[in-house]
């Protein structure tokens, strides 16, 4: 099916639609989302609302930014997503890109978007990890990543 989204009209198959039963903070009324990774912005992808074409969040795999990323998701959150096997989980972190100042881009490592591929459910969670913040400077994290690898 073709959806109107923040990045234009996009064809999204049913098996790439995820239900966020609690919505996302700031968008609690929106439940239906998809993740797409256009070639033009890869490795940055988009968590797109399929209900409001104005809503789309730039996301990235946190392991690209922080190879040692090790999220601790609460048992309660895992149960809400119907997780029986953690290997079915995908993690994405939201980027904040200030207009005209891409060098000031931050990544939210504390509250990732977690997708349960098997159950087709997702949610944004607050991690138990104390060392992750809501805003890490992306450039600094990329430099750190090079030293870790």
N, CA, C and O atoms as a GROMACS GRO file, in nm:
protein
  596
    1UNK      N    1   0.084  -0.117   0.000
    1UNK     CA    2   0.000   0.000   0.000
    1UNK      C    3   0.089   0.125   0.000
    1UNK      O    4   0.198   0.123   0.057
    2UNK      N    5   0.043   0.231  -0.063
    2UNK     CA    6   0.120   0.356  -0.068
    2UNK      C    7   0.067   0.451   0.040
    2UNK      O    8  -0.053   0.476   0.050
    3UNK      N    9   0.162   0.503   0.119
    3UNK     CA   10   0.130   0.596   0.228
    3UNK      C   11   0.192   0.732   0.201
    3UNK      O   12   0.303   0.740   0.147
    4UNK      N   13   0.122   0.836   0.237
    4UNK     CA   14   0.178   0.971   0.236
    4UNK      C   15   0.257   0.986   0.365
    4UNK      O   16   0.202   0.965   0.474
    5UNK      N   17   0.385   1.021   0.355
    5UNK     CA   18   0.470   1.031   0.473
    5UNK      C   19   0.549   1.161   0.469
    5UNK      O   20   0.542   1.237   0.373
    6UNK      N   21   0.622   1.185   0.575
    6UNK     CA   22   0.705   1.304   0.587
    6UNK      C   23   0.808   1.314   0.474
    6UNK      O   24   0.849   1.424   0.437
    7UNK      N   25   0.849   1.200   0.421
    7UNK     CA   26   0.950   1.202   0.316
    7UNK      C   27   0.891   1.173   0.177
    7UNK      O   28   0.963   1.142   0.083
    8UNK      N   29   0.758   1.184   0.167
    8UNK     CA   30   0.691   1.163   0.039
    8UNK      C   31   0.606   1.038   0.039
    8UNK      O   32   0.590   0.972   0.142
    9UNK      N   33   0.552   1.005  -0.078
    9UNK     CA   34   0.470   0.885  -0.093
    9UNK      C   35   0.562   0.763  -0.093
    9UNK      O   36   0.659   0.756  -0.169
   10UNK      N   37   0.530   0.668  -0.007
   10UNK     CA   38   0.615   0.550   0.009
   10UNK      C   39   0.528   0.424   0.006
   10UNK      O   40   0.425   0.417   0.073
   11UNK      N   41   0.572   0.325  -0.072
   11UNK     CA   42   0.502   0.196  -0.072
   11UNK      C   43   0.556   0.113   0.043
   11UNK      O   44   0.676   0.087   0.052
   12UNK      N   45   0.465   0.071   0.131
   12UNK     CA   46   0.505  -0.005   0.250
   12UNK      C   47   0.422  -0.133   0.258
   12UNK      O   48   0.300  -0.128   0.271
   13UNK      N   49   0.490  -0.248   0.249
   13UNK     CA   50   0.417  -0.374   0.262
   13UNK      C   51   0.368  -0.395   0.405
   13UNK      O   52   0.427  -0.343   0.500
   14UNK      N   53   0.261  -0.470   0.420
   14UNK     CA   54   0.202  -0.494   0.552
   14UNK      C   55   0.301  -0.553   0.651
   14UNK      O   56   0.292  -0.525   0.771
   15UNK      N   57   0.395  -0.634   0.604
   15UNK     CA   58   0.489  -0.697   0.698
   15UNK      C   59   0.597  -0.601   0.749
   15UNK      O   60   0.682  -0.641   0.828
   16UNK      N   61   0.593  -0.475   0.703
   16UNK     CA   62   0.687  -0.374   0.753
   16UNK      C   63   0.616  -0.267   0.834
   16UNK      O   64   0.666  -0.156   0.850
   17UNK      N   65   0.498  -0.300   0.885
   17UNK     CA   66   0.421  -0.208   0.968
   17UNK      C   67   0.429  -0.258   1.112
   17UNK      O   68   0.409  -0.375   1.141
   18UNK      N   69   0.461  -0.164   1.201
   18UNK     CA   70   0.475  -0.194   1.343
   18UNK      C   71   0.372  -0.115   1.423
   18UNK      O   72   0.347   0.002   1.395
   19UNK      N   73   0.315  -0.180   1.522
   19UNK     CA   74   0.215  -0.116   1.607
   19UNK      C   75   0.283  -0.073   1.737
   19UNK      O   76   0.344  -0.153   1.807
   20UNK      N   77   0.269   0.054   1.768
   20UNK     CA   78   0.319   0.113   1.892
   20UNK      C   79   0.195   0.137   1.978
   20UNK      O   80   0.132   0.243   1.968
   21UNK      N   81   0.160   0.040   2.061
   21UNK     CA   82   0.035   0.046   2.137
   21UNK      C   83   0.025   0.169   2.225
   21UNK      O   84  -0.084   0.220   2.248
   22UNK      N   85   0.139   0.218   2.275
   22UNK     CA   86   0.140   0.337   2.362
   22UNK      C   87   0.179   0.462   2.284
   22UNK      O   88   0.196   0.569   2.343
   23UNK      N   89   0.193   0.450   2.154
   23UNK     CA   90   0.242   0.562   2.075
   23UNK      C   91   0.388   0.587   2.107
   23UNK      O   92   0.458   0.500   2.157
   24UNK      N   93   0.433   0.708   2.077
   24UNK     CA   94   0.569   0.752   2.108
   24UNK      C   95   0.554   0.882   2.186
   24UNK      O   96   0.466   0.962   2.153
   25UNK      N   97   0.638   0.907   2.287
   25UNK     CA   98   0.624   1.032   2.362
   25UNK      C   99   0.615   1.153   2.268
   25UNK      O  100   0.699   1.175   2.182
   26UNK      N  101   0.510   1.230   2.289
   26UNK     CA  102   0.483   1.344   2.203
   26UNK      C  103   0.385   1.311   2.091
   26UNK      O  104   0.326   1.401   2.031
   27UNK      N  105   0.370   1.183   2.063
   27UNK     CA  106   0.281   1.136   1.957
   27UNK      C  107   0.202   1.015   2.006
   27UNK      O  108   0.189   0.915   1.935
   28UNK      N  109   0.150   1.024   2.127
   28UNK     CA  110   0.081   0.910   2.189
   28UNK      C  111  -0.041   0.864   2.111
   28UNK      O  112  -0.082   0.748   2.122
   29UNK      N  113  -0.101   0.954   2.032
   29UNK     CA  114  -0.221   0.918   1.955
   29UNK      C  115  -0.189   0.839   1.828
   29UNK      O  116  -0.280   0.784   1.766
   30UNK      N  117  -0.063   0.833   1.789
   30UNK     CA  118  -0.023   0.762   1.668
   30UNK      C  119   0.027   0.622   1.704
   30UNK      O  120   0.111   0.607   1.792
   31UNK      N  121  -0.025   0.522   1.635
   31UNK     CA  122   0.007   0.383   1.671
   31UNK      C  123   0.075   0.304   1.560
   31UNK      O  124   0.141   0.204   1.587
   32UNK      N  125   0.058   0.347   1.437
   32UNK     CA  126   0.102   0.269   1.321
   32UNK      C  127   0.224   0.334   1.256
   32UNK      O  128   0.217   0.447   1.207
   33UNK      N  129   0.338   0.262   1.255
   33UNK     CA  130   0.462   0.317   1.204
   33UNK      C  131   0.532   0.215   1.114
   33UNK      O  132   0.501   0.096   1.116
   34UNK      N  133   0.627   0.265   1.036
   34UNK     CA  134   0.713   0.180   0.957
   34UNK      C  135   0.854   0.237   0.960
   34UNK      O  136   0.873   0.358   0.978
   35UNK      N  137   0.952   0.151   0.945
   35UNK     CA  138   1.092   0.192   0.937
   35UNK      C  139   1.137   0.178   0.793
   35UNK      O  140   1.122   0.071   0.733
   36UNK      N  141   1.192   0.284   0.738
   36UNK     CA  142   1.247   0.272   0.603
   36UNK      C  143   1.386   0.335   0.601
   36UNK      O  144   1.416   0.425   0.680
   37UNK      N  145   1.469   0.286   0.511
   37UNK     CA  146   1.606   0.333   0.500
   37UNK      C  147   1.634   0.371   0.355
   37UNK      O  148   1.690   0.293   0.278
   38UNK      N  149   1.594   0.495   0.317
   38UNK     CA  150   1.618   0.538   0.179
   38UNK      C  151   1.767   0.546   0.147
   38UNK      O  152   1.848   0.582   0.233
   39UNK      N  153   1.801   0.511   0.027
   39UNK     CA  154   1.941   0.514  -0.016
   39UNK      C  155   2.003   0.652   0.004
   39UNK      O  156   2.121   0.663   0.036
   40UNK      N  157   1.923   0.758  -0.017
   40UNK     CA  158   1.975   0.895  -0.008
   40UNK      C  159   2.021   0.933   0.133
   40UNK      O  160   2.107   1.019   0.149
   41UNK      N  161   1.964   0.870   0.236
   41UNK     CA  162   1.999   0.908   0.373
   41UNK      C  163   2.069   0.796   0.450
   41UNK      O  164   2.110   0.816   0.564
   42UNK      N  165   2.083   0.677   0.388
   42UNK     CA  166   2.143   0.563   0.457
   42UNK      C  167   2.282   0.600   0.509
   42UNK      O  168   2.358   0.661   0.435
   43UNK      N  169   2.318   0.565   0.633
   43UNK     CA  170   2.256   0.472   0.725
   43UNK      C  171   2.145   0.532   0.814
   43UNK      O  172   2.091   0.465   0.902
   44UNK      N  173   2.113   0.657   0.789
   44UNK     CA  174   2.002   0.716   0.864
   44UNK      C  175   1.872   0.668   0.802
   44UNK      O  176   1.851   0.678   0.681
   45UNK      N  177   1.785   0.617   0.886
   45UNK     CA  178   1.653   0.571   0.843
   45UNK      C  179   1.546   0.662   0.899
   45UNK      O  180   1.574   0.764   0.962
   46UNK      N  181   1.422   0.624   0.875
   46UNK     CA  182   1.308   0.705   0.919
   46UNK      C  183   1.203   0.616   0.983
   46UNK      O  184   1.160   0.516   0.925
   47UNK      N  185   1.162   0.654   1.103
   47UNK     CA  186   1.046   0.592   1.167
   47UNK      C  187   0.929   0.680   1.127
   47UNK      O  188   0.914   0.791   1.178
   48UNK      N  189   0.848   0.631   1.036
   48UNK     CA  190   0.741   0.712   0.976
   48UNK      C  191   0.605   0.674   1.030
   48UNK      O  192   0.570   0.556   1.039
   49UNK      N  193   0.528   0.776   1.067
   49UNK     CA  194   0.389   0.753   1.105
   49UNK      C  195   0.312   0.724   0.977
   49UNK      O  196   0.328   0.792   0.876
   50UNK      N  197   0.227   0.622   0.984
   50UNK     CA  198   0.141   0.591   0.870
   50UNK      C  199   0.003   0.650   0.890
   50UNK      O  200  -0.088   0.627   0.810
   51UNK      N  201  -0.013   0.729   0.997
   51UNK     CA  202  -0.140   0.794   1.028
   51UNK      C  203  -0.132   0.946   1.015
   51UNK      O  204  -0.235   1.012   0.995
   52UNK      N  205  -0.013   1.003   1.027
   52UNK     CA  206   0.005   1.148   1.017
   52UNK      C  207   0.128   1.174   0.930
   52UNK      O  208   0.240   1.151   0.974
   53UNK      N  209   0.108   1.222   0.807
   53UNK     CA  210   0.221   1.239   0.715
   53UNK      C  211   0.323   1.344   0.759
   53UNK      O  212   0.429   1.356   0.697
   54UNK      N  213   0.293   1.420   0.864
   54UNK     CA  214   0.388   1.520   0.912
   54UNK      C  215   0.489   1.461   1.010
   54UNK      O  216   0.588   1.527   1.045
   55UNK      N  217   0.466   1.337   1.056
   55UNK     CA  218   0.550   1.279   1.161
   55UNK      C  219   0.645   1.174   1.105
   55UNK      O  220   0.602   1.073   1.049
   56UNK      N  221   0.772   1.200   1.121
   56UNK     CA  222   0.877   1.107   1.082
   56UNK      C  223   1.002   1.141   1.160
   56UNK      O  224   1.045   1.256   1.162
   57UNK      N  225   1.061   1.042   1.225
   57UNK     CA  226   1.179   1.065   1.308
   57UNK      C  227   1.302   1.002   1.243
   57UNK      O  228   1.300   0.885   1.206
   58UNK      N  229   1.412   1.080   1.230
   58UNK     CA  230   1.535   1.022   1.179
   58UNK      C  231   1.595   0.930   1.286
   58UNK      O  232   1.608   0.968   1.402
   59UNK      N  233   1.630   0.808   1.245
   59UNK     CA  234   1.684   0.710   1.339
   59UNK      C  235   1.808   0.644   1.279
   59UNK      O  236   1.831   0.646   1.158
   60UNK      N  237   1.888   0.586   1.368
   60UNK     CA  238   2.008   0.515   1.325
   60UNK      C  239   2.030   0.397   1.419
   60UNK      O  240   1.991   0.400   1.536
   61UNK      N  241   2.093   0.294   1.366
   61UNK     CA  242   2.132   0.179   1.448
   61UNK      C  243   2.238   0.228   1.546
   61UNK      O  244   2.343   0.276   1.503
   62UNK      N  245   2.214   0.217   1.677
   62UNK     CA  246   2.310   0.270   1.775
   62UNK      C  247   2.446   0.202   1.771
   62UNK      O  248   2.546   0.260   1.814
   63UNK      N  249   2.452   0.079   1.721
   63UNK     CA  250   2.581   0.008   1.712
   63UNK      C  251   2.675   0.075   1.611
   63UNK      O  252   2.796   0.057   1.618
   64UNK      N  253   2.619   0.152   1.517
   64UNK     CA  254   2.703   0.225   1.422
   64UNK      C  255   2.772   0.342   1.490
   64UNK      O  256   2.880   0.385   1.449
   65UNK      N  257   2.709   0.394   1.594
   65UNK     CA  258   2.760   0.511   1.665
   65UNK      C  259   2.839   0.469   1.789
   65UNK      O  260   2.941   0.528   1.823
   66UNK      N  261   2.787   0.365   1.855
   66UNK     CA  262   2.851   0.317   1.978
   66UNK      C  263   2.855   0.164   1.972
   66UNK      O  264   2.760   0.097   2.012
   67UNK      N  265   2.967   0.109   1.920
   67UNK     CA  266   2.977  -0.036   1.901
   67UNK      C  267   2.952  -0.116   2.029
   67UNK      O  268   2.911  -0.232   2.022
   68UNK      N  269   2.978  -0.056   2.145
   68UNK     CA  270   2.959  -0.126   2.272
   68UNK      C  271   2.821  -0.099   2.334
   68UNK      O  272   2.801  -0.123   2.452
   69UNK      N  273   2.728  -0.049   2.254
   69UNK     CA  274   2.592  -0.020   2.304
   69UNK      C  275   2.529  -0.149   2.356
   69UNK      O  276   2.520  -0.248   2.284
   70UNK      N  277   2.485  -0.144   2.480
   70UNK     CA  278   2.430  -0.263   2.545
   70UNK      C  279   2.307  -0.222   2.626
   70UNK      O  280   2.316  -0.204   2.748
   71UNK      N  281   2.192  -0.207   2.559
   71UNK     CA  282   2.073  -0.156   2.627
   71UNK      C  283   2.013  -0.255   2.728
   71UNK      O  284   2.005  -0.375   2.702
   72UNK      N  285   1.973  -0.202   2.844
   72UNK     CA  286   1.904  -0.282   2.944
   72UNK      C  287   1.758  -0.240   2.943
   72UNK      O  288   1.722  -0.134   2.995
   73UNK      N  289   1.674  -0.326   2.883
   73UNK     CA  290   1.530  -0.299   2.872
   73UNK      C  291   1.460  -0.371   2.987
   73UNK      O  292   1.489  -0.487   3.015
   74UNK      N  293   1.368  -0.302   3.052
   74UNK     CA  294   1.298  -0.361   3.166
   74UNK      C  295   1.212  -0.480   3.124
   74UNK      O  296   1.165  -0.487   3.011
   75UNK      N  297   1.194  -0.572   3.216
   75UNK     CA  298   1.110  -0.689   3.192
   75UNK      C  299   0.968  -0.644   3.158
   75UNK      O  300   0.903  -0.703   3.072
   76UNK      N  301   0.922  -0.540   3.226
   76UNK     CA  302   0.787  -0.487   3.201
   76UNK      C  303   0.772  -0.442   3.055
   76UNK      O  304   0.672  -0.473   2.990
   77UNK      N  305   0.871  -0.369   3.004
   77UNK     CA  306   0.866  -0.323   2.865
   77UNK      C  307   0.873  -0.440   2.768
   77UNK      O  308   0.804  -0.441   2.666
   78UNK      N  309   0.956  -0.538   2.799
   78UNK     CA  310   0.966  -0.657   2.712
   78UNK      C  311   0.832  -0.729   2.707
   78UNK      O  312   0.790  -0.774   2.600
   79UNK      N  313   0.765  -0.741   2.821
   79UNK     CA  314   0.634  -0.806   2.825
   79UNK      C  315   0.531  -0.730   2.742
   79UNK      O  316   0.449  -0.791   2.673
   80UNK      N  317   0.535  -0.596   2.749
   80UNK     CA  318   0.440  -0.514   2.672
   80UNK      C  319   0.456  -0.539   2.522
   80UNK      O  320   0.359  -0.529   2.446
   81UNK      N  321   0.578  -0.570   2.480
   81UNK     CA  322   0.602  -0.594   2.338
   81UNK      C  323   0.590  -0.741   2.300
   81UNK      O  324   0.612  -0.777   2.184
   82UNK      N  325   0.555  -0.826   2.396
   82UNK     CA  326   0.539  -0.967   2.367
   82UNK      C  327   0.668  -1.038   2.333
   82UNK      O  328   0.670  -1.127   2.248
   83UNK      N  329   0.776  -0.997   2.399
   83UNK     CA  330   0.907  -1.054   2.369
   83UNK      C  331   0.928  -1.185   2.443
   83UNK      O  332   0.920  -1.191   2.566
   84UNK      N  333   0.955  -1.289   2.367
   84UNK     CA  334   0.992  -1.417   2.428
   84UNK      C  335   1.138  -1.448   2.396
   84UNK      O  336   1.201  -1.530   2.462
   85UNK      N  337   1.189  -1.381   2.294
   85UNK     CA  338   1.325  -1.406   2.249
   85UNK      C  339   1.389  -1.271   2.211
   85UNK      O  340   1.348  -1.208   2.114
   86UNK      N  341   1.487  -1.230   2.288
   86UNK     CA  342   1.550  -1.098   2.265
   86UNK      C  343   1.619  -1.088   2.129
   86UNK      O  344   1.649  -0.978   2.083
   87UNK      N  345   1.645  -1.200   2.064
   87UNK     CA  346   1.712  -1.195   1.934
   87UNK      C  347   1.620  -1.138   1.826
   87UNK      O  348   1.666  -1.103   1.717
   88UNK      N  349   1.490  -1.128   1.855
   88UNK     CA  350   1.397  -1.070   1.758
   88UNK      C  351   1.389  -0.918   1.770
   88UNK      O  352   1.313  -0.853   1.698
   89UNK      N  353   1.467  -0.860   1.863
   89UNK     CA  354   1.460  -0.716   1.886
   89UNK      C  355   1.558  -0.638   1.798
   89UNK      O  356   1.672  -0.680   1.776
   90UNK      N  357   1.510  -0.524   1.750
   90UNK     CA  358   1.594  -0.428   1.679
   90UNK      C  359   1.592  -0.298   1.760
   90UNK      O  360   1.490  -0.262   1.818
   91UNK      N  361   1.705  -0.230   1.763
   91UNK     CA  362   1.715  -0.104   1.837
   91UNK      C  363   1.754   0.008   1.740
   91UNK      O  364   1.841  -0.009   1.655
   92UNK      N  365   1.687   0.121   1.755
   92UNK     CA  366   1.718   0.240   1.677
   92UNK      C  367   1.714   0.360   1.770
   92UNK      O  368   1.630   0.368   1.860
   93UNK      N  369   1.804   0.453   1.748
   93UNK     CA  370   1.807   0.574   1.830
   93UNK      C  371   1.771   0.695   1.745
   93UNK      O  372   1.809   0.706   1.629
   94UNK      N  373   1.696   0.784   1.807
   94UNK     CA  374   1.646   0.903   1.738
   94UNK      C  375   1.756   1.010   1.733
   94UNK      O  376   1.825   1.035   1.831
   95UNK      N  377   1.768   1.071   1.617
   95UNK     CA  378   1.862   1.182   1.597
   95UNK      C  379   1.785   1.313   1.604
   95UNK      O  380   1.671   1.322   1.558
   96UNK      N  381   1.849   1.414   1.660
   96UNK     CA  382   1.796   1.550   1.655
   96UNK      C  383   1.896   1.632   1.574
   96UNK      O  384   2.011   1.650   1.614
   97UNK      N  385   1.850   1.681   1.459
   97UNK     CA  386   1.937   1.753   1.366
   97UNK      C  387   1.891   1.898   1.362
   97UNK      O  388   1.789   1.928   1.300
   98UNK      N  389   1.966   1.990   1.427
   98UNK     CA  390   1.924   2.130   1.424
   98UNK      C  391   1.930   2.187   1.282
   98UNK      O  392   2.028   2.165   1.211
   99UNK      N  393   1.825   2.260   1.240
   99UNK     CA  394   1.824   2.318   1.105
   99UNK      C  395   1.949   2.402   1.079
   99UNK      O  396   1.981   2.493   1.155
  100UNK      N  397   2.019   2.370   0.970
  100UNK     CA  398   2.136   2.446   0.931
  100UNK      C  399   2.260   2.420   1.014
  100UNK      O  400   2.364   2.481   0.990
  101UNK      N  401   2.252   2.329   1.113
  101UNK     CA  402   2.368   2.301   1.199
  101UNK      C  403   2.387   2.149   1.216
  101UNK      O  404   2.381   2.098   1.328
  102UNK      N  405   2.411   2.078   1.106
  102UNK     CA  406   2.423   1.932   1.116
  102UNK      C  407   2.536   1.889   1.210
  102UNK      O  408   2.532   1.779   1.265
  103UNK      N  409   2.637   1.974   1.229
  103UNK     CA  410   2.748   1.940   1.318
  103UNK      C  411   2.705   1.933   1.465
  103UNK      O  412   2.777   1.880   1.549
  104UNK      N  413   2.585   1.987   1.495
  104UNK     CA  414   2.532   1.983   1.631
  104UNK      C  415   2.430   1.871   1.652
  104UNK      O  416   2.357   1.870   1.751
  105UNK      N  417   2.424   1.777   1.558
  105UNK     CA  418   2.331   1.664   1.568
  105UNK      C  419   2.358   1.586   1.696
  105UNK      O  420   2.472   1.559   1.732
  106UNK      N  421   2.249   1.550   1.764
  106UNK     CA  422   2.260   1.466   1.883
  106UNK      C  423   2.186   1.335   1.861
  106UNK      O  424   2.097   1.325   1.777
  107UNK      N  425   2.225   1.235   1.940
  107UNK     CA  426   2.161   1.104   1.936
  107UNK      C  427   2.112   1.071   2.077
  107UNK      O  428   2.183   1.092   2.175
  108UNK      N  429   1.991   1.019   2.083
  108UNK     CA  430   1.930   0.982   2.211
  108UNK      C  431   1.959   0.834   2.237
  108UNK      O  432   1.889   0.747   2.185
  109UNK      N  433   2.061   0.807   2.317
  109UNK     CA  434   2.097   0.668   2.349
  109UNK      C  435   2.018   0.615   2.469
  109UNK      O  436   2.014   0.494   2.491
  110UNK      N  437   1.957   0.704   2.546
  110UNK     CA  438   1.885   0.663   2.668
  110UNK      C  439   1.746   0.608   2.641
  110UNK      O  440   1.695   0.526   2.716
  111UNK      N  441   1.683   0.655   2.531
  111UNK     CA  442   1.544   0.615   2.503
  111UNK      C  443   1.532   0.565   2.359
  111UNK      O  444   1.476   0.633   2.273
  112UNK      N  445   1.584   0.444   2.333
  112UNK     CA  446   1.579   0.392   2.196
  112UNK      C  447   1.438   0.348   2.157
  112UNK      O  448   1.352   0.322   2.240
  113UNK      N  449   1.419   0.340   2.027
  113UNK     CA  450   1.301   0.277   1.969
  113UNK      C  451   1.336   0.128   1.962
  113UNK      O  452   1.438   0.090   1.905
  114UNK      N  453   1.250   0.045   2.021
  114UNK     CA  454   1.274  -0.099   2.020
  114UNK      C  455   1.163  -0.164   1.938
  114UNK      O  456   1.045  -0.139   1.960
  115UNK      N  457   1.203  -0.247   1.844
  115UNK     CA  458   1.109  -0.315   1.754
  115UNK      C  459   1.118  -0.465   1.779
  115UNK      O  460   1.227  -0.524   1.777
  116UNK      N  461   1.003  -0.527   1.802
  116UNK     CA  462   0.994  -0.673   1.809
  116UNK      C  463   0.952  -0.719   1.671
  116UNK      O  464   0.835  -0.708   1.634
  117UNK      N  465   1.047  -0.772   1.595
  117UNK     CA  466   1.020  -0.812   1.457
  117UNK      C  467   0.914  -0.921   1.447
  117UNK      O  468   0.831  -0.919   1.356
  118UNK      N  469   0.917  -1.016   1.539
  118UNK     CA  470   0.823  -1.128   1.533
  118UNK      C  471   0.680  -1.083   1.560
  118UNK      O  472   0.588  -1.119   1.485
  119UNK      N  473   0.659  -1.003   1.665
  119UNK     CA  474   0.524  -0.961   1.703
  119UNK      C  475   0.478  -0.836   1.628
  119UNK      O  476   0.362  -0.796   1.638
  120UNK      N  477   0.570  -0.773   1.551
  120UNK     CA  478   0.539  -0.650   1.477
  120UNK      C  479   0.493  -0.539   1.571
  120UNK      O  480   0.400  -0.463   1.540
  121UNK      N  481   0.559  -0.530   1.688
  121UNK     CA  482   0.528  -0.427   1.786
  121UNK      C  483   0.652  -0.344   1.812
  121UNK      O  484   0.765  -0.390   1.795
  122UNK      N  485   0.630  -0.221   1.854
  122UNK     CA  486   0.741  -0.134   1.888
  122UNK      C  487   0.705  -0.043   2.003
  122UNK      O  488   0.588  -0.024   2.036
  123UNK      N  489   0.808   0.014   2.063
  123UNK     CA  490   0.788   0.117   2.164
  123UNK      C  491   0.919   0.189   2.189
  123UNK      O  492   1.027   0.136   2.163
  124UNK      N  493   0.905   0.311   2.238
  124UNK     CA  494   1.024   0.384   2.282
  124UNK      C  495   1.037   0.358   2.430
  124UNK      O  496   0.942   0.380   2.506
  125UNK      N  497   1.153   0.310   2.473
  125UNK     CA  498   1.173   0.273   2.612
  125UNK      C  499   1.278   0.364   2.677
  125UNK      O  500   1.362   0.422   2.609
  126UNK      N  501   1.272   0.373   2.808
  126UNK     CA  502   1.377   0.440   2.885
  126UNK      C  503   1.464   0.328   2.943
  126UNK      O  504   1.414   0.243   3.017
  127UNK      N  505   1.591   0.329   2.909
  127UNK     CA  506   1.681   0.223   2.953
  127UNK      C  507   1.722   0.237   3.098
  127UNK      O  508   1.719   0.346   3.156
  128UNK      N  509   1.761   0.125   3.156
  128UNK     CA  510   1.814   0.123   3.291
  128UNK      C  511   1.961   0.164   3.295
  128UNK      O  512   2.015   0.186   3.403
  129UNK      N  513   2.026   0.173   3.181
  129UNK     CA  514   2.168   0.210   3.175
  129UNK      C  515   2.187   0.355   3.217
  129UNK      O  516   2.130   0.446   3.156
  130UNK      N  517   2.267   0.376   3.320
  130UNK     CA  518   2.293   0.512   3.370
  130UNK      C  519   2.389   0.591   3.281
  130UNK      O  520   2.389   0.714   3.284
  131UNK      N  521   2.471   0.522   3.202
  131UNK     CA  522   2.573   0.592   3.123
  131UNK      C  523   2.522   0.645   2.989
  131UNK      O  524   2.598   0.707   2.915
  132UNK      N  525   2.396   0.621   2.957
  132UNK     CA  526   2.339   0.673   2.834
  132UNK      C  527   2.252   0.794   2.866
  132UNK      O  528   2.173   0.792   2.960
  133UNK      N  529   2.269   0.898   2.785
  133UNK     CA  530   2.195   1.023   2.804
  133UNK      C  531   2.095   1.042   2.690
  133UNK      O  532   2.098   0.972   2.589
  134UNK      N  533   2.006   1.140   2.710
  134UNK     CA  534   1.909   1.173   2.606
  134UNK      C  535   1.974   1.245   2.489
  134UNK      O  536   1.925   1.238   2.376
  135UNK      N  537   2.084   1.313   2.516
  135UNK     CA  538   2.153   1.387   2.408
  135UNK      C  539   2.303   1.365   2.416
  135UNK      O  540   2.371   1.415   2.505
  136UNK      N  541   2.354   1.289   2.321
  136UNK     CA  542   2.498   1.271   2.303
  136UNK      C  543   2.530   1.339   2.170
  136UNK      O  544   2.458   1.320   2.072
  137UNK      N  545   2.637   1.417   2.167
  137UNK     CA  546   2.679   1.478   2.042
  137UNK      C  547   2.723   1.368   1.945
  137UNK      O  548   2.811   1.288   1.978
  138UNK      N  549   2.662   1.365   1.828
  138UNK     CA  550   2.689   1.257   1.732
  138UNK      C  551   2.835   1.255   1.688
  138UNK      O  552   2.894   1.148   1.680
  139UNK      N  553   2.893   1.371   1.660
  139UNK     CA  554   3.033   1.377   1.616
  139UNK      C  555   3.126   1.320   1.722
  139UNK      O  556   3.219   1.245   1.691
  140UNK      N  557   3.102   1.357   1.848
  140UNK     CA  558   3.186   1.307   1.957
  140UNK      C  559   3.171   1.155   1.972
  140UNK      O  560   3.268   1.084   1.996
  141UNK      N  561   3.048   1.106   1.957
  141UNK     CA  562   3.025   0.962   1.968
  141UNK      C  563   3.092   0.887   1.853
  141UNK      O  564   3.141   0.776   1.874
  142UNK      N  565   3.094   0.945   1.734
  142UNK     CA  566   3.159   0.880   1.620
  142UNK      C  567   3.311   0.873   1.643
  142UNK      O  568   3.373   0.773   1.610
  143UNK      N  569   3.369   0.978   1.700
  143UNK     CA  570   3.512   0.976   1.732
  143UNK      C  571   3.540   0.868   1.836
  143UNK      O  572   3.638   0.794   1.825
  144UNK      N  573   3.454   0.860   1.938
  144UNK     CA  574   3.468   0.760   2.043
  144UNK      C  575   3.460   0.620   1.983
  144UNK      O  576   3.536   0.532   2.021
  145UNK      N  577   3.368   0.601   1.889
  145UNK     CA  578   3.348   0.470   1.826
  145UNK      C  579   3.477   0.422   1.757
  145UNK      O  580   3.512   0.304   1.764
  146UNK      N  581   3.546   0.514   1.693
  146UNK     CA  582   3.670   0.477   1.624
  146UNK      C  583   3.775   0.428   1.724
  146UNK      O  584   3.853   0.338   1.693
  147UNK      N  585   3.778   0.488   1.842
  147UNK     CA  586   3.875   0.446   1.942
  147UNK      C  587   3.838   0.314   2.007
  147UNK      O  588   3.925   0.241   2.056
  148UNK      N  589   3.707   0.281   2.009
  148UNK     CA  590   3.660   0.154   2.070
  148UNK      C  591   3.686   0.037   1.976
  148UNK      O  592   3.724  -0.072   2.019
  149UNK      N  593   3.666   0.061   1.846
  149UNK     CA  594   3.682  -0.045   1.746
  149UNK      C  595   3.825  -0.071   1.721
  149UNK      O  596   3.859  -0.157   1.640
   0.00000   0.00000   0.00000
